[in-house]
Amino acid sequence: MNLGVKSILAAAVLALGSTATAQPYPARPLTIVVPFGAGGPADTVARHVSQGMSRLLKQQIVIENVGGAGGNIGAGARDAGWTGSAAQV
């Protein structure tokens, strides 16, 4: 095979092999970690804010309360997905 045919075949393989479809943003529910128990001020604010965010983003938002150790356990919680944190100052 000459160089021109090899180049065309290589370009065709790369063009066909690299097609990918993007997932819609976000592909999974958003999670807000509140590092305090349910019913406290940080939880209440996070729930109110998440309602507005949910309407705006048209996406489900999950509030996860991870209390304990004065908020240190929840502040260190990480998830592989779309995760935010709510804190109380």
C-alpha positions as CSV (number, residue, x, y, z in Angstrom):
1,M,0.0,0.0,0.0
2,N,1.2,3.4,-0.7
3,L,1.3,6.3,1.8
4,G,-1.9,8.0,0.5
5,V,-4.1,5.0,0.9
6,K,-2.7,4.3,4.4
7,S,-3.4,7.9,5.4
8,I,-7.0,7.8,4.2
9,L,-7.6,4.5,6.0
10,A,-6.0,5.9,9.2
11,A,-8.2,9.0,9.0
12,A,-11.3,6.9,8.4
13,V,-10.6,4.7,11.4
14,L,-9.9,7.7,13.7
15,A,-13.1,9.5,12.5
16,L,-15.3,6.5,13.0
17,G,-13.7,5.4,16.3
18,S,-13.8,8.8,18.0
19,T,-17.6,9.5,17.8
20,A,-19.1,9.7,21.2
21,T,-22.3,11.1,22.6
22,A,-22.2,13.3,25.6
23,Q,-24.5,12.6,28.5
24,P,-26.9,15.4,29.4
25,Y,-25.7,17.6,32.2
26,P,-26.0,16.4,34.9
27,A,-26.5,12.8,34.1
28,R,-27.3,11.9,37.8
29,P,-28.9,13.7,40.7
30,L,-27.0,16.5,42.4
31,T,-26.2,15.9,46.1
32,I,-25.9,18.5,48.7
33,V,-24.1,17.3,51.9
34,V,-25.2,19.1,55.0
35,P,-22.7,18.3,57.8
36,F,-25.2,18.7,60.5
37,G,-28.4,16.9,61.7
38,A,-31.7,17.2,59.9
39,G,-33.9,20.1,61.0
40,G,-31.2,22.6,61.9
41,P,-30.5,25.9,60.3
42,A,-28.1,24.6,57.7
43,D,-30.5,21.8,56.7
44,T,-33.4,24.2,56.4
45,V,-31.4,26.7,54.2
46,A,-30.1,23.8,52.0
47,R,-33.6,22.5,51.4
48,H,-35.0,25.9,50.5
49,V,-32.0,26.6,48.1
50,S,-32.3,23.2,46.6
51,Q,-36.0,23.7,45.7
52,G,-35.0,26.8,43.6
53,M,-32.0,25.0,42.1
54,S,-34.2,22.0,41.2
55,R,-36.7,24.2,39.3
56,L,-33.9,26.2,37.6
57,L,-31.8,23.2,36.6
58,K,-34.8,20.8,36.0
59,Q,-32.8,18.2,37.9
60,Q,-33.4,16.3,41.1
61,I,-31.4,17.4,44.1
62,V,-30.8,15.2,47.1
63,I,-30.0,16.6,50.5
64,E,-27.8,14.2,52.6
65,N,-27.4,15.0,56.3
66,V,-24.1,13.7,57.6
67,G,-23.9,14.8,61.2
68,G,-21.4,14.2,63.9
69,A,-18.1,15.5,65.3
70,G,-19.3,19.1,65.1
71,G,-19.7,18.9,61.3
72,N,-16.3,17.5,60.6
73,I,-17.6,14.1,59.3
74,G,-20.0,15.7,56.9
75,A,-17.4,18.3,55.8
76,G,-15.1,15.4,54.7
77,A,-17.7,13.4,52.9
78,R,-17.0,13.1,49.2
79,D,-18.9,11.4,46.4
80,A,-17.9,10.5,42.9
81,G,-20.9,12.3,41.5
82,W,-22.1,15.9,41.5
83,T,-21.7,16.9,45.1
84,G,-21.8,20.2,46.9
85,S,-21.7,21.0,50.6
86,A,-23.7,23.3,52.8
87,A,-22.1,24.8,55.9
88,Q,-23.3,26.8,58.9
89,V,-21.2,29.8,59.9
